[in-house]
């Protein structure tokens, strides 16, 4: 029997139940539904709507349901549209008439919204903690890298040499912003909708503020219509997860490139790579490729939810039932991708000799020549054109660029020394830059930021 069967003469069609049911996905909210129901029962006691014996019976039944869910003996019925219905049915079976009072002053609208916010509070913190550990691996590998360097790229063309540590920490800072976004989204969703009812509250003396505090929410809702229809927090969570997925994809793309023979910058550990069913010599970066591919799925989940929300009138509409599968899948996908990339990066080997060889081409230090002229008073645009002409001459088959620079009266041997292997990266001295001095300072700032995030995450636990 459904929660709304009293309005109808007959039962719902099987195909209707098959189409509208959500138990397969929202069973993940069971623990949160139980927590919300316990707090609601305590609120009903404070309101004088349940006596002590009734409350004891219902709370005992909720504990029994929790045990049955944990040991796998909880058995939903075909008429259980969702986990909320299934739990209430079972509680009523166990607690009798007192169980039938569990839904007093409550709608599935505010119940579901409460459950999902509780779930998001917990799971976004879990994701943030996983990303934090990935950031820690990037720091460890950056510190191991020392003064190893490689080409930095723009347009996937060699541009300027950078320390390997600088490159790794570039990903680390992006993931730090992801942690901020996840925790900021979590802070904004920390509002209890319980007590909003179907859309307009209740004539009963409910205590939304007390229930919110009981559940650990930072605040209770201000507007009952908004409380049950708001899914901003789902969209915002999906955005934070999607952008995190984009950053994972970008890292994955570089792993794919760097582990190719054409680059040869990175060797994958056997435990974090796969082989080919046909080609015996292959060692494939499947972890990185799947991280790259899952980003599209995450963007799709965000787009789908935003499209679903854009035309909904206030307050609750059944469309909102479809907010949970994409959110659940996004969290699952990101947690798995972060863990896999973390393992890959922790065990990968860097071919620093190959990196250095790629970064030691004299032309990659061309901007240093231009800046050498600038330091002597030449306007930068003139210096740029002068050095570009020398590069063109060397590429056209004349003398090597170092020889041309050494023979140039406005440059000379001192400027040519700036083209020596490893020299260019040492001239990157500006704050936040890619040279040894700035990167050493950056590592300290990064470590401090990591420790601050560790404290933030520990406080949430």
Buried (B, 14 or more C-beta within 10 A) or exposed (E): EBBEEEEEEEEBEEEEBEEEBBBEBBBBBBBBBBBBBBBBBBBBBBBEBBEEEBBBBBBBBBEBBBEBBEEEEBEBEEBBBBBBBBBBBBBBEBBEEBBEBBBBBBBBBBBBBBBBBBBBBEBBBBBBBBBBBBBBBBBEBBBEBEBBBBBBBEEEEBBBBBBBBBBBBBBBBBBBEBBBBBBEBBEEBBBBBBBBBBBEBBEBEBBBBBBBBBBEBEEBBEEBBBBBBBBEBBBBBBBBBBBBBBBBBBBBBBBBBBBEEEBBBBBBBEEBBBEEEEEEEEBBBBBBBBBBBBBEBBBBBBEBBBEBBEEEEEBBBEEBBBBBBBBBBBBEBBBBBBBBBBBBBBBBEBBBEBBBBBBBBBBBBBBBBBBBBBEEEBEEEEBBEBBEEBBEEBEEEEEEBBEBBBEBEEBEEEBBEBBEBEBBBBBBEEEEBBBBEBBEEBBEEBBEBBEEBBEBBEEBE
